[in-house]
Amino acid sequence: MTEHPNVELIRRLSAARLTMDAKVLQDVLGEDVVWHIPGEDQWAGDIRGRDALIALWTGVAEEGGSLSFDLHDVLANDEHAVALANVTMNRRDKGSLEMRSVWIFHCSGGKVTEGWFFDENPAATSAFWS
């Protein structure tokens, strides 16, 4: 059985995010994508637009932060995808923090148009990035 196209879309997005592959990120993210990042830290909030999102990811890296993850599973239909991931957050000044996370995406026209992210311990995530 073949995977749903939106499963493949999320797998492509995830691989491109890990390597910051600009070409693939341009291909898989909608131009007007909205990223909802929970928390009270400097990176939290609603990020609007593909360029703003890529700039955010670049800014995290420039400040000594990184994110790595292992996708545990991806489920999808014609409009949505849900990814279960084991996430490791790293900061030069704080070490690392590991936790499980659930990501929800809205997909349209072969692109990710919106994303929401839920960590198992949002307070710890926010404190780590603060």
N, C-alpha and C positions, 0 to 999 in steps of 0.2 A: 504494500500500500504506500502511495506517495504522501508526503506531508502537505498540509494545507499551505498555500502560498504565503500566508501571513506568519506561519511558523518559520519558514525560510527567511522572510523579511526580518524578523526579530533576531534570528541567528546571524544574519549579515550585519545588522545594526550593531549587535553585541561584539562581533569580531572586529568591526571597524572602530568601535569605541575604544577597545583595548589597544589598538595600534594607532589610533587617531589617523586613520586612512581617509583623508579629505575627500577623495573622489567618491568612495563608497558612501561616506556620510552625506555628501551632496545628493547621491542617487536614492538613498533610503529615507531621508528626512524631508518632510514637506517644507516648503519655503516658509510657511506661516506656522510651523510647529509650535506647540505650547507644552512646556515641561513644567510640571508642578512638583517642586522640591519642598518637602515638609521641613519644619524645624525653625529655630530661632537664630541660626548662625548666618554668617556673611553670604553663604551660597544658597540659602533657602529663598523660596518665593516662586513666582510664576515667571518663567523665562519665555519670552515671545520671539519667535523667529529663529530660523536655522543658523544664521550668522551669529546671533546673540548666544545661542546654545553652544556652538563650537568655541566661541570666545570665552564662555564660562569654563568649559573643560580645559582650554588652554591656560586660563588664569589660575585654575587649581594647580595645574602642573608647574607653572612658573613660581608658585608660592611653596613648592616642595610637597605637594599633595598628589596622591594617585589613588586609583581605584582599580582593583582587579576583581574578577568574579568568575565563578564556574556556574554555568547554567545547569540547573538540575532538571528542569523540564520547561517546555513551552507548549501552551495550548492556544488554539485560535479558531475563529470562525471568520466570516466575510467582513466583519466590522471591528473585531477586537482580538487582542492577543494578551495572554497572561503568562508571565515568565516567573519561575521560581528559581532563585539564585542564592548561592553562598558567596557572600561579598567580603572582601578584605579591603579596608580603607587604610591608607598609609600617609603619614606626615613626617617630614624630616624631624620636627621638634616634638612629636608625640608618639612615635612608634606606629603600631598598627592596632586595628580593631576589626574583629571578625564577627559577622552575624548573618542570619538568614534574612532574605528580603523577597517581597512580592512586587512585581512590576506589572502595571496594567497599561495597555496601549490602545489607542484608537487608530485604526488603519483605514486608509482610503486611497484608491487609485494606485496601489502598489507602494505607498509611502506611509511612514509613521507620521501622524498629524497631531498626536497628543500623548503625553505620558504622565503617569502618577506612580509614586514610589513609596513603599511602606516597609520599613525595617522592623525587626522584632523588638528593638529597644530604641525608639526614636529619641529619647532623652540622651542616651549615650552617644548616638550619632551626632546630635546637635552639639553636645559638649565637646566631642572630638574635633569637630570642624570650627568651633569657636576660638 
